[in-house]
Amino acid sequence: MLDGGRGPGVAMAMRMVVALARVLGAQQLLPITNAHIDSCLYHGQAGLDFAQKLADLGATVSVPTTLNTSSLDLLHPGLVRLPPEDAVPARALMDAYRALGARATWTCAPYQSTERPAFGEDIAWAESNAIVFANSVLGARTERYGDFIDICAAITGRVPHAGLHLPERRNPTVELDCSALSLAMLGHEAVWAALGDVVGRQSGTGIPLLTGIDPSVVDEDKLKALGATAASSGGVALFHVAGVTPEARSAGNDPAWTGLPTVAITAEMLRGARDELSSGADFSLPLDAVALGTPHFSLREFEKLAVALEGTVPFHPGCTVWINTSREVLAQAQEAGFVQAAQDRGAKIVVDTCTYITPILRPEERTVMTPSGKWAWYAPMNIGVDVVFGTLHECLSSARTGKVVRDERQWS
């Protein structure tokens, strides 16, 4: 591949993989079974030139490859308000990655697909929440692969034998004792997002082991919320939850998992994270919008939303509820009858992209509530809005009244 025997496009990609291996001090490369590409979001001409160059040189992916969120919602034309000078190359970038053989999933949550990596598989995933979910919840093995090494790994089917691909690099470095958190509090996904904010700050780029959590209260959506925010507030690419995540269950009495420095996590710390994620918004002002689905809304979340909306009134006409999801999940949710209740009450669906990275919210939508720690982290910088962070129940109550509603019982 490096010498051009499989074509100039593959040789170009392999040169980058080998260069990364040298930087990481890897002595060899690993074969991978799967890839997820983040570099399909349009940031400028260089990204488009890169993808088109690979395609023009005849490169195609060699392993099953999914695509992250793009800059456009192709199912709802005109929803993203990009000027033509940005919309045209953004669409060209999407086309270039499809030409390279990647699957047009356009989702930041490829783990919600029916086809996802298995425990122990070496993969090359980009996108921070996807990376931490794959490592932690699926037990697959990936390093942090970003633009543009992600597509090079997909083309060559190789990554450096380094980092989190090595079993000895996946051991925990700090224990976070969560035994002081009540089961009732841990019943809300947003609380797990706030926990992720604390985890990220306490762990940095380390590997936390969360202990003292009853496995019965844990599900994938809560782990998704935890990981996405921990990867935003810190550099967490792998976490373990005792008795829950696969490597924590199989660790047994491994001495590498004992005697760790320990930090006690309290409800006060989570309420502090909630308040910090609320970026200076004036709660006395009208609420303009609610943003759900960052990372993308899952099928189970659509089901929970439909149940929560039973018997309720429409959303306030001055408050738009935006729901980000993938095409695949949206089709499943529509078939199951989980979407109509939200749309009947005024919610708007967004696919292929996300409301915190592209101009979708109307200019007058300045105060936005969300249960997503990741949305709360990035939206103020990316689109210049004020954010109120809260549980799904608080968000829905607020959307109906058109002003922020807090329920402190959910945070106690």
C-alpha positions in Angstrom: 0.0 0.0 0.0 2.7 2.4 0.9 4.7 1.8 -2.3 1.7 2.4 -4.5 0.9 -1.2 -5.3 -2.8 -0.6 -4.6 -3.0 2.7 -6.3 -2.0 6.3 -5.6 -5.0 7.1 -3.4 -4.2 4.2 -1.0 -0.6 5.2 -1.0 -1.5 8.8 0.0 -3.7 7.5 2.8 -1.0 5.1 4.0 1.6 7.8 4.1 -0.5 9.6 6.7 -1.1 6.5 8.7 2.6 5.7 8.8 3.4 9.3 9.8 1.0 9.1 12.7 2.5 5.8 13.8 5.9 7.4 13.9 4.6 10.3 16.0 3.0 7.8 18.4 6.1 5.6 18.5 4.3 2.6 17.2 6.4 -0.3 15.8 3.7 -1.8 13.7 0.1 -1.3 12.4 -3.1 -3.0 13.3 -5.9 -4.1 11.0 -9.3 -2.6 11.8 -12.8 -3.9 11.2 -14.8 -0.6 11.1 -14.4 3.2 10.7 -16.4 6.3 11.5 -15.6 9.6 9.7 -15.9 13.0 11.3 -14.2 15.0 8.6 -17.3 15.2 6.4 -18.4 18.4 8.2 -17.5 21.3 6.0 -15.0 23.7 7.7 -13.4 25.1 4.5 -11.9 24.4 1.1 -9.0 22.4 2.4 -11.3 19.6 3.7 -13.1 19.4 0.4 -9.8 19.4 -1.6 -8.5 16.5 0.6 -11.5 14.3 0.2 -11.8 15.0 -3.6 -8.1 14.3 -4.0 -8.4 10.9 -2.5 -11.4 10.1 -4.6 -9.7 11.4 -7.8 -6.8 9.1 -7.0 -9.1 6.1 -6.9 -9.2 5.5 -3.2 -12.2 3.7 -1.6 -12.7 2.5 2.0 -11.7 -1.0 2.8 -13.8 -1.6 5.9 -17.5 -0.8 6.7 -17.4 3.0 7.2 -20.1 5.4 8.6 -20.3 9.2 8.2 -20.7 11.7 11.0 -23.0 14.7 10.9 -22.7 17.0 7.9 -23.4 20.7 7.4 -26.8 20.1 5.7 -30.1 18.4 6.4 -30.8 16.8 3.0 -34.2 15.5 4.1 -35.4 19.0 5.0 -34.0 21.4 2.3 -33.7 25.0 3.4 -33.7 24.1 7.1 -30.0 25.0 7.4 -29.5 28.7 6.5 -26.1 28.4 4.8 -25.3 30.9 2.0 -24.6 29.3 -1.4 -20.8 29.8 -1.1 -20.9 27.4 1.9 -23.8 25.2 1.0 -22.5 24.2 -2.4 -19.1 23.0 -1.2 -20.7 21.4 1.9 -22.8 19.2 -0.4 -19.8 18.5 -2.5 -18.0 17.3 0.6 -20.8 14.9 1.4 -20.7 13.6 -2.2 -17.0 13.1 -2.0 -17.2 10.9 1.1 -19.9 8.8 -0.5 -17.7 8.5 -3.6 -15.0 7.1 -1.3 -17.5 4.3 -0.4 -18.7 5.4 3.0 -22.3 4.8 4.1 -24.4 8.0 4.2 -25.4 7.7 7.8 -24.8 11.4 8.7 -24.9 10.7 12.5 -22.7 11.4 15.5 -24.1 8.2 17.1 -23.1 5.3 14.8 -23.4 3.0 17.8 -27.2 3.4 17.5 -27.1 1.4 14.3 -28.1 -2.3 14.1 -24.6 -2.9 12.9 -22.0 -1.9 15.4 -18.5 -3.1 16.5 -18.2 -6.0 19.0 -16.2 -6.3 22.2 -12.5 -6.4 21.5 -12.6 -5.2 17.9 -10.0 -2.7 16.7 -11.7 0.2 14.9 -11.0 3.7 13.8 -13.7 6.1 15.0 -13.6 9.8 15.1 -16.1 12.2 16.9 -15.6 12.4 20.6 -18.8 11.0 21.9 -18.7 8.1 19.4 -15.1 7.3 20.5 -15.9 7.2 24.2 -19.1 5.1 23.7 -17.3 2.6 21.5 -14.4 2.2 24.0 -16.5 2.2 27.1 -19.9 0.8 26.4 -19.2 -1.5 23.4 -15.7 -2.5 24.6 -14.3 -2.0 21.1 -10.9 -0.4 20.8 -10.2 3.0 19.2 -7.9 5.9 19.7 -9.0 9.5 19.1 -9.0 9.6 15.3 -10.0 13.0 13.9 -9.8 14.9 10.6 -8.3 13.6 8.3 -6.6 10.5 9.7 -10.1 8.9 10.0 -10.7 8.5 6.3 -7.0 7.4 5.8 -7.5 4.6 8.3 -10.8 3.6 6.6 -9.0 3.4 3.2 -6.0 1.4 4.4 -7.8 -0.6 7.0 -4.9 0.1 9.3 -4.1 2.1 12.4 -1.0 2.5 14.6 -0.5 -0.2 17.3 -0.6 2.3 20.1 -2.7 4.1 22.6 -6.1 2.6 23.6 -5.6 -0.3 21.2 -3.2 -1.7 23.7 -4.9 -3.6 26.6 -2.4 -2.2 29.2 -3.4 1.4 28.2 -7.1 0.7 29.0 -6.8 0.3 32.8 -8.4 2.9 35.0 -6.3 5.7 36.5 -8.7 7.2 39.0 -11.7 5.9 41.0 -14.8 8.2 41.2 -17.0 7.0 44.1 -20.6 7.8 43.2 -22.2 6.0 46.1 -23.6 9.3 47.6 -25.8 9.8 44.5 -29.4 8.6 44.9 -31.2 6.2 42.6 -33.9 8.8 42.0 -31.3 11.4 40.9 -29.6 8.9 38.6 -32.9 8.2 36.9 -32.5 11.2 34.7 -30.3 11.3 31.6 -29.4 15.0 32.2 -28.0 14.1 35.6 -25.7 11.6 33.9 -24.7 14.5 31.6 -23.9 16.6 34.6 -22.0 13.7 36.0 -20.1 13.5 32.8 -19.1 17.2 33.2 -17.7 16.3 36.7 -16.0 13.2 35.4 -14.3 15.1 32.6 -13.0 17.7 34.9 -11.8 15.2 37.5 -10.2 12.8 35.0 -8.7 15.1 32.3 -7.4 12.6 29.7 -7.2 9.8 32.3 -9.5 6.8 32.5 -12.0 7.0 35.3 -13.6 4.0 37.1 -17.0 4.9 38.5 -18.0 2.9 41.5 -21.0 2.8 43.8 -23.7 2.9 41.1 -26.5 0.3 41.1 -26.4 -1.4 37.7 -30.2 -1.5 37.6 -30.4 2.2 37.0 -28.0 2.3 34.1 -28.9 2.1 30.4 -27.1 3.1 27.1 -28.7 6.5 26.9 -27.4 7.4 30.3 -23.9 6.1 29.4 -24.2 8.1 26.1 -24.9 11.3 28.1 -22.1 10.6 30.5 -19.5 9.9 27.9 -20.5 12.8 25.6 -20.1 15.4 28.3 -17.0 13.8 29.8 -15.4 14.0 26.3 -16.4 17.7 26.2 -15.4 18.9 29.6 -12.3 16.8 29.6 -10.4 14.5 27.2 -12.1 11.3 28.3 -12.0 8.6 25.6 -12.7 5.6 27.9 -14.5 5.2 31.2 -15.5 2.2 33.2 -18.6 1.7 35.4 -18.1 -1.1 38.0 -20.5 -4.0 37.3 -21.8 -2.4 34.1 -19.4 -1.8 31.3 -17.8 -4.8 29.7 -14.1 -4.4 30.8 -15.2 -3.5 34.3 -17.2 -6.7 34.5 -14.3 -8.8 33.3 -11.6 -7.2 35.4 -12.2 -9.4 38.4 -9.4 -8.9 41.0 -6.9 -7.5 38.5 -4.4 -5.6 40.7 -4.3 -2.8 38.1 -7.9 -1.9 39.0 -7.3 -1.6 42.8 -5.6 1.0 45.0 -6.5 3.9 42.7 -6.6 7.5 43.9 -10.3 8.1 44.8 -12.6 11.1 44.5 -16.0 11.2 46.1 -18.7 12.5 43.8 -21.6 14.4 45.5 -25.0 15.7 44.5 -23.7 19.2 45.2 -21.0 18.7 42.5 -23.6 17.7 40.0 -25.8 20.7 40.8 -22.7 22.8 40.4 -22.1 21.3 37.0 -25.8 21.9 36.0 -25.4 25.6 37.0 -22.1 25.9 35.2 -23.6 24.4 32.0 -26.3 27.1 32.2 -24.2 29.8 30.5 -25.4 33.0 32.1 -29.0 32.8 30.7 -31.6 35.1 32.3 -34.2 32.8 33.6 -36.7 35.6 33.8 -36.7 36.0 30.0 -38.9 34.0 27.7 -37.5 30.6 26.6 -37.1 30.6 22.8 -36.2 27.0 22.1 -35.4 23.6 23.4 -32.7 21.4 21.9 -32.9 17.6 22.2 -30.7 15.0 20.7 -27.0 15.8 21.0 -25.7 13.2 20.6 -28.5 12.1 18.3 -31.8 11.0 19.8 -32.1 7.3 20.1 -35.2 5.1 19.5 -35.6 4.6 23.2 -35.5 8.3 23.8 -38.2 8.9 21.2 -40.3 6.3 23.0 -39.7 8.0 26.4 -40.6 11.4 24.8 -43.8 10.0 23.4 -44.8 8.7 26.8 -43.9 11.9 28.5 -46.1 13.9 26.1 -49.2 11.8 26.6 -52.1 14.0 27.7 -50.1 17.2 27.5 -50.8 20.5 25.7 -48.9 21.8 22.7 -45.6 23.6 23.2 -45.8 27.3 23.7 -45.9 29.1 20.3 -42.9 31.2 21.1 -40.7 28.2 22.0 -39.5 25.8 19.3 -38.5 22.2 20.3 -35.8 20.9 18.0 -35.0 17.2 17.9 -31.7 16.0 16.3 -31.6 12.4 15.2 -30.3 10.1 12.5 -32.2 9.0 9.4 -32.0 5.4 10.5 -33.4 6.1 14.0 -36.0 8.5 12.6 -37.4 5.8 10.3 -37.6 3.3 13.2 -39.3 5.8 15.5 -41.8 6.8 12.8 -42.6 3.2 12.1 -43.1 2.6 15.9 -45.4 5.6 16.2 -43.1 7.6 18.6 -42.6 10.8 16.5 -46.1 12.1 15.8 -46.9 13.2 19.4 -43.9 15.5 19.4 -44.7 16.9 15.9 -48.3 17.4 16.8 -47.2 19.6 19.7 -44.9 21.7 17.5 -41.6 19.9 17.6 -39.3 20.0 14.5 -37.0 17.2 13.4 -33.5 17.6 12.2 -31.4 14.9 10.6 -27.9 14.7 8.9 -26.6 17.6 11.0 -27.0 19.2 14.4 -28.4 22.4 15.8 -25.3 23.5 17.7 -22.9 23.4 14.7 -25.0 24.8 11.8 -27.3 27.8 11.5 -30.7 26.2 12.0 -32.2 28.0 15.0 -33.9 31.3 14.0 -31.9 34.5 14.8 -34.4 35.5 17.4 -34.0 32.2 19.3 -31.4 33.4 21.8 -32.2 31.5 25.0 -32.3 27.7 24.6 -32.8 24.9 27.1 -31.3 21.4 26.7 -30.7 18.2 28.6 -27.5 17.6 26.6 -24.2 18.4 28.3 -22.5 18.5 24.9 -25.0 20.9 23.4 -24.6 23.1 26.5 -20.8 23.0 26.2 -20.5 24.0 22.5 -23.6 26.0 21.5 -22.6 29.2 23.3 -19.3 29.3 21.4 -20.6 27.9 18.1 -23.9 29.8 17.6 -23.8 32.5 20.2 -26.9 31.5 22.3 -27.5 31.5 26.1 -28.1 28.0 27.4 -30.2 26.6 30.3 -29.3 23.1 31.2 -31.9 20.8 32.7 -33.6 17.4 32.7 -36.0 16.3 29.9 -38.9 16.8 32.3 -37.8 20.4 33.0 -37.2 21.1 29.3 -40.7 19.8 28.3 -42.4 21.8 31.1 -40.5 24.9 30.1 -41.4 24.4 26.4 -45.1 24.3 27.3 -45.0 27.4 29.4 -42.5 29.4 27.3 -40.3 30.1 30.3 -37.7 28.2 32.3 -39.2 25.8 34.8 -36.9 24.2 37.4 -37.8 21.1 39.5 -35.1 20.9 42.2 -36.5 17.5 43.4 -34.9 16.0 40.3 -31.5 17.3 41.4 -31.6 16.2 45.1 
